[in-house]
Amino acid sequence: MNDTELKYFTVHEAQKTLPLVKQIVKDILDKSFEIRTIAESLGGDTENNEEVERLKTKLNGYLDELEEIGCFFKDWNFSIGLVDFPAKINDEYVYLCWRSDEEKIKHYHGIYEGFAGRKEIPPEYFEDEN
């Protein structure tokens, strides 16, 4: 997906996708756990393992689903389920940042800052939720 195709979310729009996003992230974390479990049982050698290949295909399908919604999975350790939603706050392009253990989207970070640069979304950006 290139920049001209990016969907930019309001906080309200991103919140509305959360039930679906939560389920997809749960599926991603579940499948990655299954892959790790199989890999550990095989001593790390998963090459040519049909079950691992099937699980990877499913996992990639879930990642594609998130991109179709317009958001991006950012947890490549597959442990906490981070998702970024392109947005604009204070006239700056940013990512609304959600973690799978959070009820709502409450944080954002600059495009180049990542999770460590998370800040609280200013209250006025929640006004369109009512």
C-alpha positions as CSV (number, residue, x, y, z in Angstrom):
1,M,0.0,0.0,0.0
2,N,1.6,3.3,-1.0
3,D,1.0,6.7,0.6
4,T,-1.5,7.8,-2.0
5,E,-3.7,4.7,-1.1
6,L,-3.4,5.3,2.7
7,K,-6.7,5.7,4.5
8,Y,-6.5,8.3,7.2
9,F,-8.7,7.6,10.3
10,T,-10.4,9.9,12.7
11,V,-10.2,8.6,16.3
12,H,-14.0,7.8,16.0
13,E,-13.5,5.8,12.7
14,A,-10.5,3.9,14.2
15,Q,-12.5,3.1,17.4
16,K,-15.4,1.7,15.2
17,T,-13.0,-0.8,13.6
18,L,-11.8,-2.1,17.0
19,P,-14.2,-5.1,17.4
20,L,-13.0,-6.5,14.0
21,V,-9.4,-5.5,14.6
22,K,-9.4,-7.1,18.0
23,Q,-10.6,-10.4,16.5
24,I,-8.0,-10.3,13.7
25,V,-5.2,-9.5,16.2
26,K,-6.3,-12.4,18.4
27,D,-6.1,-14.7,15.4
28,I,-2.7,-13.4,14.5
29,L,-1.4,-13.9,18.1
30,D,-3.0,-17.4,18.3
31,K,-1.5,-18.6,15.0
32,S,1.9,-17.2,15.8
33,F,1.8,-19.0,19.2
34,E,0.9,-22.2,17.3
35,I,3.9,-21.7,15.0
36,R,6.3,-21.1,17.9
37,T,5.0,-24.2,19.7
38,I,5.5,-26.4,16.7
39,A,8.9,-24.8,16.0
40,E,10.0,-25.5,19.6
41,S,8.8,-29.1,19.4
42,L,10.9,-29.6,16.2
43,G,14.0,-28.0,17.7
44,G,13.5,-24.9,15.5
45,D,13.6,-26.7,12.2
46,T,10.2,-25.9,10.5
47,E,11.5,-26.1,7.0
48,N,9.1,-28.2,4.8
49,N,6.7,-28.6,7.7
50,E,3.2,-28.5,6.1
51,E,1.4,-27.5,9.3
52,V,3.7,-24.5,9.8
53,E,3.3,-23.5,6.2
54,R,-0.5,-23.7,6.5
55,L,-0.4,-21.6,9.7
56,K,1.9,-19.0,8.0
57,T,-0.5,-18.7,5.1
58,K,-3.4,-18.1,7.6
59,L,-1.2,-15.6,9.5
60,N,-0.4,-13.7,6.3
61,G,-4.1,-13.6,5.4
62,Y,-4.9,-12.0,8.8
63,L,-2.1,-9.4,8.2
64,D,-3.6,-8.7,4.8
65,E,-7.1,-8.2,6.4
66,L,-5.7,-5.5,8.7
67,E,-4.2,-3.7,5.7
68,E,-7.5,-3.9,3.8
69,I,-9.1,-2.1,6.8
70,G,-6.3,0.5,6.5
71,C,-4.3,-0.3,9.6
72,F,-1.0,-2.0,10.2
73,F,0.2,-4.7,12.5
74,K,3.5,-3.6,14.2
75,D,4.3,-6.3,16.7
76,W,6.8,-8.5,14.9
77,N,7.6,-10.4,18.1
78,F,3.9,-11.4,18.0
79,S,3.5,-10.9,21.8
80,I,1.4,-7.8,22.5
81,G,-0.5,-7.1,19.3
82,L,0.3,-3.6,18.3
83,V,-1.7,-1.9,15.5
84,D,-1.2,1.5,14.0
85,F,-3.9,3.5,12.2
86,P,-2.8,6.4,9.9
87,A,-4.3,9.7,11.1
88,K,-3.7,13.4,11.4
89,I,-3.4,15.2,14.7
90,N,-2.4,18.8,15.2
91,D,-1.9,19.1,11.4
92,E,0.7,16.3,11.5
93,Y,0.5,12.9,9.9
94,V,0.7,10.3,12.8
95,Y,-0.3,6.8,13.7
96,L,-3.1,6.2,16.2
97,C,-1.6,3.4,18.3
98,W,-3.5,0.5,19.9
99,R,-2.3,-2.4,21.9
100,S,-4.3,-5.6,22.2
101,D,-4.7,-5.3,26.0
102,E,-6.3,-1.8,25.7
103,E,-10.0,-1.3,25.6
104,K,-9.9,1.8,23.3
105,I,-7.5,3.8,21.2
106,K,-6.0,6.5,23.5
107,H,-2.5,7.1,22.1
108,Y,-0.7,8.1,19.0
109,H,2.9,8.6,17.8
110,G,4.8,10.3,15.0
111,I,5.3,8.3,11.9
112,Y,9.0,7.8,12.7
113,E,8.7,7.6,16.5
114,G,7.1,4.2,17.0
115,F,5.7,2.8,20.2
116,A,8.3,4.4,22.5
117,G,7.1,7.8,21.3
118,R,3.4,7.3,22.3
119,K,1.5,10.3,23.6
120,E,-2.1,10.6,24.7
121,I,-4.5,11.7,22.0
122,P,-5.7,15.3,22.8
123,P,-9.3,15.3,24.3
124,E,-10.7,17.4,21.4
125,Y,-10.1,14.5,19.0
126,F,-12.6,12.4,21.0
127,E,-15.4,14.9,20.5
128,D,-16.8,13.3,17.4
129,E,-17.5,10.1,19.3
130,N,-20.7,11.3,20.8
